[in-house]
Amino acid sequence: MLITKVYSALSDPTRRRILQLLRDKDMTAGELSDHFEFTKPTLSRHFSVLKEADLIQGTKKGNQIIYRLNVTVLEEALMGMLETFKLGDAKPAEQSDSAPVVSPRKK
């Protein structure tokens, strides 16, 4: 299922950083690798996971691959998360004239 792949891809901080970099502009694999201290095969695996989740797209230009962010899939995943947890419909708690009663914590 694609949404599972999206959430799995987003769970890794390196992949989230790659998406942040691509949010600003399309970049080659080499340009992206300048921001990390990983080996190229390690970054290539991260790119593969992001591509499998359709979060990025790569276009071969000569001997380089230019990556770009697929914003649509990212937006759909975020909207799905908001909908699942009813975060988009969240309403502020009603306020009353009296202070709320808080139970003390047990030690």
For each residue, the residues with C-beta under 8 A, 3 or more apart:
1: 4 5
2: 5 6 53 54 73
3: 6 7 77 80
4: 1 7 8
5: 1 2 8 9 49 52 53 54
6: 2 3 9 10 53 54 55 73 74 77
7: 3 4 10 11 77
8: 4 5 11 49 53
9: 5 6 12 15 49 50 52 53 55
10: 6 7 15 16 19 53 55 77
11: 7 8 15
12: 9 15 16 46 49
13: 16 17
14: 17 18 36 38 46
15: 9 10 11 12 18 19 46 49 50 55
16: 10 12 13 19 20
17: 13 14 20 21 35 36
18: 14 15 21 22 32 46 47 50 56 67
19: 10 15 16 22 23 50 55 56 69 74
20: 16 17 23 24
21: 17 18 24 27 32 35
22: 18 19 25 26 27 32 56 67 68 69
23: 19 20 69
24: 20 21
25: 22
26: 22 66 67 68
27: 21 22 31 32 66 67
28: 31 32 64 65 66 67
29: 32 33 40 43 44 47 58 64 65 67
30: 33 34 64
31: 27 28 34
32: 18 21 22 27 28 29 35 36 43 47 67
33: 29 30 36 38 40 43
34: 30 31
35: 17 21 32
36: 14 17 32 33 43
37:
38: 14 33 42 43 46
39: 42 43
40: 29 33 43 44
41: 44 45
42: 38 39 45 46
43: 29 32 33 36 38 39 40 46 47
44: 29 40 41 47 48
45: 41 42 48 49
46: 12 14 15 18 38 42 43 49 50
47: 18 29 32 43 44 50 51 56 58 67
48: 44 45 51 52
49: 5 8 9 12 15 45 46 52 53
50: 9 15 18 19 46 47 53 55 56
51: 47 48 54 55 56 57 58
52: 5 9 48 49
53: 2 5 6 8 9 10 49 50 73
54: 2 5 6 51 57 70 73
55: 6 9 10 15 19 50 51 69 70 73 74
56: 18 19 22 47 50 51 67 68 69 70
57: 51 54 67 68 70
58: 29 47 51 65 66 67
59: 65 66 68
60: 64 65 66
61: 64 65 66
62:
63:
64: 28 29 30 60 61
65: 28 29 58 59 60 61
66: 26 27 28 58 59 60 61
67: 18 22 26 27 28 29 32 47 56 57 58
68: 22 26 56 57 59
69: 19 22 23 55 56 74
70: 54 55 56 57 73 74
71: 74 75
72: 75 76
73: 2 6 53 54 55 70 76 77
74: 6 19 55 69 70 71 77 78
75: 71 72 78 79
76: 72 73 79 80
77: 3 6 7 10 73 74 80 81
78: 74 75 81 82
79: 75 76 82 83 88
80: 3 76 77 83 84
81: 77 78 84 85 87
82: 78 79 85 86 87 88
83: 79 80 86 88
84: 80 81
85: 81 82
86: 82 83 89 90
87: 81 82 90
88: 79 82 83
89: 86
90: 86 87
91:
92:
93:
94:
95:
96: 100
97:
98:
99:
100: 96
101:
102:
103:
104:
105:
106:
107:
